[in-house]
């Protein structure tokens, strides 16, 4: 369970950092603020863009956590398969025979 938490936290941090790096450029390129500038104040468009950035970062953390858990599931499943495919030896050791007296 501890490893699943590490994977989720790692995925969340990784995707949050990626979102913090890419989201401002995407917001500026893709969206036009639905609010108009009032005179010399640009407070409304900036507030709108920052709210949009906060939502993008929140979604990045959630999606990163889910992707981290998916990655954990894949790694865990492969590890279990590898352990199941390992040949099992009998309890007394290998195939050596006991000395006859």
C-alpha positions, -999 to +999 in steps of 0.1 A: +000+000+000+029+023+007+043+018-028+009+027-043+009+060-023+044+067-036+034+061-072+002+083-068+022+111-051+050+109-077+025+111-106+006+140-090+039+160-085+051+152-120+019+162-138+014+192-115+049+205-125+041+198-161+008+216-158+024+246-141+050+248-169+025+244-199-008+258-187+000+295-189+011+292-225-019+271-234-043+295-217-028+325-235-028+308-269-062+290-268-085+312-247-097+348-251-108+361-217-146+365-217-142+397-196-133+431-210-107+454-197-123+483-179-103+515-187-068+512-175-074+482-152-068+447-164-078+431-131-108+412-145-089+394-173-060+386-149-084+372-123-101+351-150-067+337-162-055+329-127-087+311-119-083+291-151-047+283-142-057+271-107-083+248-122-058+234-147-033+227-119-059+211-097-069+188-126-033+181-133-028+169-097-059+147-098-050+132-132-014+127-122-024+108-091-047+086-111-020+079-137+004+071-109-020+045-095-024+030-130+014+028-133+016+011-099-010-014-110+009-022-141+042-026-123+026-047-095+009-070-120+042-076-139+060-083-106+034-108-096+036-125-130+073-127-128+071-143-093+045-168-105+066-179-135+097-186-114+102-224-112+094-237-077+117-262-061+105-289-037+109-282-001+139-305+005+161-285-019+168-292-056+167-326-073+196-341-053+192-376-039+198-386-004+227-408+002+217-444+008+232-461+038 
